[in-house]
Amino acid sequence: MVPATPGQDLLLNRGQDVALRVLQVDGKDVDESLYELSDKFLTIKAAALPTEPFKLTTEVLIKPQENTSLDGLYKSR
């Protein structure tokens, strides 16, 4: 469970070689208008977040063999 600060966006670090596939709050998909992806961050807007503790689910696509940034999971040999 993730505690929310009412009225504040949630900012999460994002790996460069990671593609977001699923973003859910309490089992419900978050509308694309309620989050932003940048090269470094996933920002979930406050409007998408409950004021009570909630479950945040993410599913990402990674290709460790193509990760040249060596950030997160990568293939070494």
N, C-alpha and C positions, 0 to 999 in steps of 0.2 A: 504494500500500500504506500502511496506517495502522499504526504501531507501537502495541501495546497495553501498558498498565501492568497487570500481573497483579493481579486482585482489585479493580480500580477501574472505576467506571462511566465511560462516555464521554459527555461533555456537549457538545452542539452548539448553536449559536445557531439560532433559528428565526424566520423572517419572519412577521408577523401575517397576511398575506394569502396564505398558502401552505398547501395541503392535501397531506399525505403520502399517496402512492399505493403506493409500493414501498419496502421496507427489507430489504436483503439483506446477509449477511456471507458472503463467499466463494461467492456465487451461490445461497445458500439463504435462503429467507424467514425473517425473525426473527419469532418468535411474539409476539403482542400483549402477552402477560404479561411479556415481557422488555424492554419499552421504555415510556417515558412521554412524553406530549406535554403541554407547558404552553404558555401564550401566548408565551413567549420562548425555550423550549428543547426540544430532543429529547434525552432521556437514554436511552442504551442501557445496560442493566444488565450488570455484569461477567460474569454467567453466560452471556450471549449472545456473549461475545467470546473468541476464541482467545488463547492466550498468545504465539503467534508472529505476525509481521506478517500482515495480512489485507487483503482488498479489501472496502471498504464501498461499497454501491450504494444510492442513493436516487433515487426518481422522485417529482416533486411536480407538482401542478396549480396553475398560477398564472393569474390574470386581471389582467393589467397595467392594464386600463381601470378596474378596481374597486379598485385599490390606493390607498387614500386616506392611508395612513401614509407614503408616499413612501420606503418601506424596500425595498431590492432593486430589482426590475424594475417600472417603472410607465410608464404612458402619459402624456405631457405635453400633447399637443394632438390 
